[in-house]
Amino acid sequence: MNKQDQMTMQEAERKMESLREVFQVVRLVDGEMLMDREKRINAGDLSETCQCYSFWKKDKECENCSSLLALKEQTQKIKFEFLDLQVFQVISRYVEIDGRPYVMEMIQNLDESIQIDQEGYDKLISKLSGYNEKLYTDVMTDMYPESWTHIYMN
């Protein structure tokens, strides 16, 4: 962890105000709350919701909480989050404020103002297609769903 990741609440508020010039949303997530939430979920207690629920308009836990991972690893993580047809980039950065763990989330809507050239677009689509193929490839047969119809048809 860098010295810049250790600050007072007053310094954190100034930093967040500055970051709001670039990001649409900058907020602090309490690290102790994140860890407590994970413990409750692991114990089967879903009674208390996270502050993320209302923000992302979801009624269930995130499958890959970048803020929890940033907290555990005391680092920075980046994730894409989807809300209806909108795509957001979420940067979750571990910080210590007045000696307590927090995650500073910086959120940007990836709308039409994002510029990407054709080569970058092709690489992005290729990368995402690769994730899709890995996700849906059957671990037993090592086959992708397009191949499944051939098996079931014969």
MOHUMO-V328023 format. One record per residue. RES is the residue in one letter. SS is DSSP state (helix for helix, strand for strand, loop for the rest). PSI is psi in degrees with one decimal (999 if undefined). Layout:
RES;SS;PSI, RES;SS;PSI
This chain:
M;loop;136.2, N;loop;157.0, K;helix;-31.7, Q;helix;-16.6, D;helix;0.8, Q;strand;124.3, M;strand;170.9, T;loop;166.7, M;helix;-37.5, Q;helix;-42.2, E;helix;-39.6, A;helix;-42.6, E;helix;-39.2, R;helix;-43.5, K;helix;-44.1, M;helix;-39.0, E;helix;-41.1, S;helix;-42.5, L;helix;-25.8, R;loop;-11.6, E;loop;-21.4, V;loop;-43.4, F;loop;147.4, Q;loop;-35.5, V;strand;131.6, V;strand;124.9, R;strand;161.3, L;strand;136.1, V;strand;125.8, D;strand;122.6, G;helix;-38.9, E;helix;-37.2, M;helix;-40.7, L;helix;-45.0, M;helix;-40.9, D;helix;-41.4, R;helix;-43.5, E;helix;-41.3, K;helix;-43.2, R;helix;-41.8, I;helix;-44.0, N;helix;-28.8, A;loop;0.3, G;loop;8.4, D;loop;108.2, L;loop;21.4, S;loop;-30.7, E;loop;135.9, T;loop;160.3, C;loop;156.3, Q;helix;-15.5, C;helix;-29.1, Y;helix;-52.9, S;helix;-33.6, F;helix;-47.4, W;helix;1.4, K;loop;45.1, K;loop;155.1, D;loop;16.8, K;loop;168.5, E;loop;148.6, C;loop;141.0, E;loop;-36.5, N;loop;87.7, C;loop;106.0, S;helix;-30.7, S;helix;-40.1, L;helix;-41.2, L;helix;-41.4, A;helix;-38.7, L;helix;-49.9, K;helix;-39.9, E;helix;-4.4, Q;loop;55.3, T;loop;-159.5, Q;strand;138.0, K;strand;151.5, I;strand;139.9, K;strand;152.2, F;strand;135.3, E;strand;143.5, F;strand;135.0, L;strand;107.1, D;loop;-122.2, L;loop;4.6, Q;strand;146.0, V;strand;132.7, F;strand;143.7, Q;strand;127.9, V;strand;121.0, I;strand;118.9, S;strand;118.9, R;strand;126.1, Y;strand;133.5, V;strand;156.2, E;strand;125.9, I;strand;120.2, D;loop;38.1, G;loop;1.2, R;strand;147.6, P;strand;135.8, Y;strand;164.3, V;strand;125.3, M;strand;119.7, E;strand;130.8, M;strand;120.2, I;strand;133.1, Q;strand;130.7, N;strand;125.1, L;loop;76.4, D;loop;-162.8, E;loop;-14.9, S;loop;-11.0, I;loop;128.1, Q;loop;134.4, I;loop;134.9, D;loop;173.3, Q;helix;-41.2, E;helix;-43.8, G;helix;-40.4, Y;helix;-46.3, D;helix;-41.5, K;helix;-40.4, L;helix;-46.5, I;helix;-40.9, S;helix;-43.5, K;helix;-46.3, L;helix;-37.6, S;helix;-38.1, G;helix;-41.6, Y;helix;-42.2, N;helix;-43.4, E;helix;-43.8, K;helix;-39.5, L;helix;-41.0, Y;helix;3.0, T;loop;129.5, D;loop;125.0, V;loop;-26.3, M;loop;-42.7, T;loop;-11.4, D;loop;34.7, M;loop;145.8, Y;loop;150.0, P;helix;-31.8, E;helix;-32.8, S;helix;-23.6, W;helix;-40.2, T;helix;-34.2, H;helix;-40.8, I;helix;-46.8, Y;helix;-21.4, M;helix;-22.5, N;loop;999
